[in-house]
């Protein structure tokens, strides 16, 4: 079976433990503008490259937080589910955005090359040289040390371009103009706080500057850090809005909901220690970030029950049920709320006649 140049690149990366020393290696020619160069030593396929009639327009930013070691990608496009095919990388190694006619192999390939010791520039040049569709691509790489490299094909749709600064690289195509990339970069540089919030601020600045000149439809945000999920997965945050009339506003809402959930971390300890003022302050902080968070009202009720303030607990539960009617039946099944299960005011908040014990579960199958 004939191996594509991109497959050959991955195979090569798997067997090359580190870049050859300069005195032992042939000097590879730098990629010429507008032309994808084959890597010396690998058989080239046809020189007739394939083009897609209408590459996807996208703007994105890759970045590193040097203090936390987090790597991230933020992206927006006038296509459906751009986050599914644009954001790549590996915690502790690199973050990669591949767009225009995005190549999903670029994520795996870029990481493999960097893990073998190639620089971001070398990885970029190899990825371009081994991809028969390089003239359809735009991509950027940032590694764990903040080194960046980017490629914008001269053949993708105007306006296109990229700008790499300290610990970030911003890029886009099919844009209203260069201000989209420059404002995205400036907003990131001026922002503070968690990397995810900074990336989202940068995307919002890009949209305010004109964004994708065709419109807006989907967005995504990805934060990578080593072994963050049960000591295995590296996706500390992975948010996507796959189709929306205002995806960045929706992405901001989802991000706020995520942050609101984190605001009450440690609430049980505060309740156990009798620090009710601090506990209620944490709940109110969560509600300030996300006023529609029904779980926060359940947590508020937990605090009031610990304080033996049943009326206040019932009032909080009423707000939770108003936001989420199914919460009524969950509360009846939760022993933490046993002190109010027979409370008349609480029972009046839902249809108690519809409540019934759950059928036995079937862990061995039905």
Beta strands, then each sheet from edge to edge (+ up, - down):
strand 1: 58-65
strand 2: 70-77
strand 3: 87-90
strand 4: 94-100
strand 5: 137-143
strand 6: 148-152
strand 7: 161-165
strand 8: 168-173
strand 9: 218-229
strand 10: 233-241
sheet 1: 7+ 8- 1+ 2- 9+ 10-
sheet 2: 3+ 4- 5+ 6-
end
